[in-house]
Amino acid sequence: MSSQTIAFHTAAKKVAATAAANEIWPVAEVAALFELPFNDLMWRAQQVHRAHFDANEVELATLLSIKTGGCPEDCGYCPQAARYDTGVTAQKMMPVEEVVAAAQGAKDSGATRFCMGAAWRSPKDRDLDAVEDMVKAVKALGLETCATLGMLKEEQAERLKTAGLDYYNHNLDTAPEFYGDIITTRDYQDRLDTLGHVRQAGLKVCCGGIVGMGESRQQRAGLISQLANLNPYPESVPINHLVAVEGTPLADQEALDPLEFVRTIAVARITMPKARVRLSAGRRQLGEGVQTLCYLAGANSIFYGDKLLVTGNPEVEEDRALLNRLGIRGKSSQS
C-alpha cells in the first residue's frame, strides 16, 4: 500500500468521526489532508458537506465599509492602513440612514446577512453608539447582522450583543508562526482575546484568514488547525485569497496556485463540518472555474456585491449567472 493510500485511509477514518464541534485537529493531521490526491480530498469534503448542508444552496452575504481608511495597523495586505500609499483616503463613519439604505439594497438583491466593517484598531466606546443604531436598524429589515470593528473589550462585545448583533468577524489571518511576517502592531493573542470576549457575550463568531501571502502549505495547515481547534470552531469561516494591492508590502507577492486555494476550502470544510465556509476577498481573480471547484469543495457562503470593503468583487449579475448555471440557489432567511 502506497504512502498516499495510507494517508487517504487515515484521513478518511478521521473524517468519518468528525461530527463533534470540539474535536482536536493537530497541525500534522490537517497537513495530511492537504497532501491527499486532489480527487480524494474533494470526495471527502463533499461527503462532509452533504452530511450537514444542502450541497446546492449558498448563503449570500454583503459587506459594507462603514468607516474607510486611516487604520493605524501595519497589516501587510491591507490598503486601508494609513502608513501605506494605496490611494485609499480616510473617511468619516457613514450616516446610519446610508447604511440602512445599503442594507435594504443588499436584501433586495438576495442577501440574508449584512456585515458592517470599520477600519479601526479597536473602536472607542463613543463609536459604538452609532454602530448600535446601525445594528438595530439593519436587524429590523430582517437581515442577519455582522460587524468587524477591530479588537473588542468585554463590555463592548456585550453592548453589541444587546443591540442585536448576530455575528462578530475577527480573522486570525494566518498561522501563528507566520503572523509576525505580516503584522507587528498587534499580537496573535490579541486576536484570540477578542474572540474570547465575543464568545463570552453570546455572539456567533465569524473568523477565517487569508491565503497566498507567501505562507507555506504547512502554515496554511496551521491556520486551519487554529480555526478548527477554537472551542467551538467559528460558525462562519471566511477564506480570503490575497488581493495584492499596489502600495502594500504584499503588492508583488507571487500568486498562489488556484488549486491550492481549492484545497484550503476543502480542508476547512472537513475540519469544521458545520461551519459556513465563505469565499471572500479575491474571488474576482479566481475566475468562474476555480470558484466552481470551491463550491464543489464545500464553500457555501459568498460575499455578494460589487465591492468588498475597498477591493473589487464579482458583480451581482455575474454571481447570479454563475450560480444559475450551476443550479445553486441562495439560502433563504429561514433556512
C-alpha positions in Angstrom: 0.0 0.0 0.0 1.5 3.4 -1.0 2.1 6.2 1.5 -0.6 8.3 -0.3 -3.1 5.5 0.0 -2.3 5.1 3.7 -2.6 8.9 4.2 -6.0 8.8 2.4 -7.4 6.0 4.6 -6.1 7.6 7.7 -7.8 10.9 6.7 -11.0 9.0 5.7 -11.2 7.4 9.2 -10.7 10.8 10.8 -13.4 12.4 8.6 -15.9 9.6 9.4 -15.6 10.5 13.1 -15.8 14.3 12.5 -19.2 15.3 13.9 -18.2 16.8 17.3 -17.6 20.5 17.3 -14.8 20.2 19.8 -12.7 17.6 18.0 -9.0 18.3 18.1 -7.2 18.7 14.8 -3.4 18.7 15.3 -1.4 20.5 12.5 0.1 17.3 11.3 -3.4 15.8 10.7 -4.6 18.9 8.9 -1.4 18.8 6.8 -2.1 15.2 5.9 -5.4 16.3 4.4 -3.6 18.9 2.3 -1.3 16.1 1.0 -4.2 13.9 -0.3 -4.6 13.4 -4.0 -6.9 16.2 -5.2 -9.8 13.9 -6.2 -9.7 12.1 -2.9 -9.7 15.4 -0.9 -12.6 16.7 -2.9 -14.6 13.5 -2.4 -14.0 13.6 1.4 -15.0 17.3 1.5 -18.2 16.5 -0.5 -19.2 13.8 1.9 -18.8 16.1 4.9 -20.6 18.9 3.2 -23.6 16.8 2.2 -23.9 15.4 5.7 -24.5 18.8 7.1 -25.8 21.1 4.4 -27.8 21.2 1.2 -25.0 21.0 -1.4 -26.9 23.2 -3.8 -27.5 26.2 -1.5 -25.2 29.1 -0.8 -25.5 31.9 1.7 -25.3 35.4 0.2 -23.8 38.0 2.5 -22.9 41.6 1.8 -20.1 43.6 3.4 -20.2 47.4 3.6 -17.3 49.6 4.8 -19.0 52.0 7.2 -15.7 53.7 8.1 -13.0 53.5 5.5 -9.2 54.1 5.7 -6.9 55.6 8.2 -6.2 52.4 10.2 -3.1 52.6 12.4 -2.2 48.9 12.0 0.5 47.6 9.7 -1.2 44.5 8.2 0.9 43.9 5.1 -2.1 43.1 2.9 -4.4 46.0 3.8 -5.0 49.0 1.6 -6.7 50.8 4.5 -3.5 51.1 6.6 -2.7 54.8 7.0 1.1 54.1 6.6 0.7 52.7 3.0 0.1 54.8 -0.1 -2.7 52.9 -1.8 -5.0 55.7 -2.9 -7.5 55.0 -0.1 -8.3 58.1 1.8 -9.6 58.1 5.3 -13.3 58.9 5.6 -15.7 59.5 8.5 -18.2 57.0 9.6 -21.2 56.7 7.3 -24.5 58.1 8.5 -26.9 55.5 9.8 -29.5 56.2 7.1 -27.0 55.5 4.3 -26.0 52.2 5.9 -29.7 51.2 6.2 -30.3 52.1 2.5 -27.3 49.9 1.6 -28.6 47.1 3.7 -32.0 47.3 2.0 -30.4 47.2 -1.4 -28.4 44.1 -0.3 -31.6 42.4 0.9 -33.4 43.3 -2.4 -30.5 41.6 -4.2 -31.0 38.4 -2.2 -28.5 38.8 0.6 -29.5 37.4 4.0 -26.6 38.7 6.1 -25.2 42.2 6.2 -21.8 42.9 7.6 -20.5 46.3 8.6 -16.8 46.9 8.7 -14.8 49.8 10.1 -11.0 50.4 9.7 -10.3 50.7 13.4 -7.6 49.1 15.5 -10.4 49.0 18.1 -13.5 51.1 18.5 -13.8 53.8 21.0 -16.9 53.5 23.3 -18.4 56.6 21.6 -18.0 54.9 18.2 -20.3 52.1 19.3 -23.2 54.5 19.8 -23.7 54.8 16.0 -22.8 51.2 15.4 -25.5 50.1 17.8 -28.1 52.2 15.9 -26.9 50.6 12.6 -27.3 47.1 14.0 -30.8 47.8 15.3 -31.9 49.3 12.1 -30.4 46.6 9.8 -31.8 43.9 12.1 -35.2 45.5 11.7 -35.0 44.8 8.0 -35.0 41.1 8.7 -31.3 40.6 7.9 -28.7 38.8 10.0 -26.2 41.3 11.3 -22.4 41.1 11.5 -19.7 43.6 12.3 -16.0 43.8 12.1 -14.6 46.7 14.0 -11.2 45.5 15.3 -10.3 44.4 18.8 -13.1 44.4 21.4 -13.2 44.7 25.1 -15.6 42.5 27.1 -18.1 45.3 27.7 -18.0 46.4 24.1 -18.9 42.9 22.9 -21.8 42.8 25.4 -23.0 46.2 24.1 -23.1 44.8 20.5 -24.9 41.7 21.7 -27.5 43.8 23.5 -28.0 45.9 20.3 -29.0 42.7 18.4 -25.7 41.9 16.6 -25.7 38.2 15.5 -22.1 37.7 14.3 -18.7 39.3 15.0 -15.9 38.9 12.5 -12.3 38.9 13.7 -9.9 36.9 11.5 -6.8 35.1 12.7 -5.3 35.9 9.2 -2.6 33.2 9.2 -0.8 30.6 11.2 0.9 31.8 14.5 4.4 31.1 13.2 3.9 33.3 10.1 1.8 36.0 11.7 4.8 38.2 12.6 5.8 38.4 8.9 2.5 40.0 8.1 1.5 42.1 11.2 3.6 43.6 14.0 1.1 46.1 15.6 -0.9 43.5 17.4 -0.2 40.0 18.7 -1.9 36.7 17.8 -3.1 36.6 21.4 -4.8 39.9 20.9 -7.0 38.3 18.3 -7.7 35.3 20.4 -8.7 37.5 23.3 -11.2 39.4 21.2 -12.7 36.1 20.0 -13.0 35.1 23.7 -14.8 38.3 24.5 -17.2 37.8 21.6 -18.0 34.2 22.7 -18.5 35.2 26.3 -21.0 37.8 25.2 -23.0 35.2 23.4 -22.3 36.4 19.8 -21.6 34.0 17.0 -18.1 34.0 15.6 -17.0 34.7 12.0 -13.3 34.0 11.8 -11.0 32.9 9.0 -7.9 34.0 7.3 -6.0 35.0 4.1 -4.0 32.6 1.9 -1.5 33.5 -0.8 0.6 35.9 1.4 3.8 33.8 0.9 3.0 31.2 3.6 3.9 27.5 3.1 1.3 24.7 2.8 2.3 23.7 6.3 1.5 27.2 7.5 -1.9 27.0 5.7 -2.5 23.8 7.6 -1.5 25.7 10.8 -4.2 28.4 10.1 -6.9 25.8 9.6 -5.8 23.9 12.7 -6.0 27.1 14.8 -9.6 27.8 13.5 -10.8 24.2 13.9 -9.5 24.0 17.4 -11.3 27.1 18.7 -13.8 25.8 21.2 -16.3 25.8 19.5 -15.0 26.5 16.0 -16.5 29.5 14.2 -20.0 29.4 12.7 -18.6 31.3 9.7 -15.2 30.8 8.2 -14.2 33.3 5.5 -11.3 32.1 3.4 -9.7 35.1 1.6 -7.4 34.9 -1.4 -4.8 37.7 -1.2 -5.6 40.7 -3.4 -2.2 42.2 -4.0 -2.8 46.0 -3.8 -0.3 48.4 -5.1 1.4 50.3 -2.3 1.1 47.5 0.3 4.1 45.4 1.3 2.5 42.4 -0.4 1.9 44.1 -3.7 4.4 42.0 -5.6 3.6 38.7 -3.9 3.5 35.8 -6.4 0.0 34.5 -6.9 -1.0 31.3 -5.2 -1.7 28.2 -7.2 -5.5 28.3 -7.6 -5.8 24.6 -6.8 -4.1 25.2 -3.5 -6.8 27.7 -2.7 -9.4 25.0 -3.5 -7.6 22.6 -1.3 -7.8 25.1 1.6 -11.5 25.3 1.1 -11.9 21.5 1.2 -9.7 21.2 4.3 -11.7 23.9 6.1 -14.9 22.0 5.2 -13.6 18.7 6.5 -12.2 20.1 9.8 -15.2 22.4 10.5 -18.1 20.4 9.2 -21.0 22.6 10.4 -19.4 26.0 9.6 -20.4 28.2 6.7 -17.2 28.3 4.7 -17.2 31.6 2.8 -15.5 32.6 -0.4 -14.4 36.2 0.4 -11.8 38.6 -0.9 -10.1 37.6 -4.2 -13.0 35.9 -5.9 -12.7 38.1 -8.9 -9.1 36.9 -9.5 -10.0 33.3 -9.2 -12.4 33.2 -12.1 -15.5 31.1 -12.6 -13.8 27.7 -13.0 -11.9 27.9 -9.7 -15.0 29.3 -7.9 -17.0 26.3 -9.2 -14.4 23.9 -7.7 -14.6 25.8 -4.4 -18.4 25.2 -4.3 -17.7 21.5 -5.0 -15.1 21.5 -2.2 -17.7 22.7 0.3 -17.8 26.5 0.1 -21.4 27.5 0.9 -21.3 31.2 1.5 -20.0 34.2 -0.5 -19.6 37.9 -0.1 -22.0 39.2 -2.6 -21.9 42.6 -4.2 -19.7 44.9 -6.3 -17.2 45.8 -3.6 -15.6 44.1 -0.6 -14.6 46.9 1.7 -12.3 48.7 -0.8 -11.4 46.0 -3.3 -13.4 44.7 -6.2 -15.8 41.7 -6.0 -17.7 40.0 -8.8 -20.8 41.9 -9.8 -24.1 40.7 -8.5 -25.4 39.8 -12.0 -22.2 37.8 -12.7 -22.7 35.9 -9.5 -26.3 35.2 -10.3 -25.5 34.0 -13.7 -22.8 31.5 -12.5 -25.0 30.2 -9.6 -27.9 29.7 -12.0 -25.6 27.8 -14.4 -24.5 25.6 -11.5 -28.0 25.1 -10.2 -27.1 26.6 -6.9 -29.7 28.8 -5.1 -29.3 31.4 -2.5 -30.1 30.5 1.1 -33.4 31.8 2.3 -33.6 33.8 5.5 -35.5 30.9 7.1 -33.1 28.1 6.1 
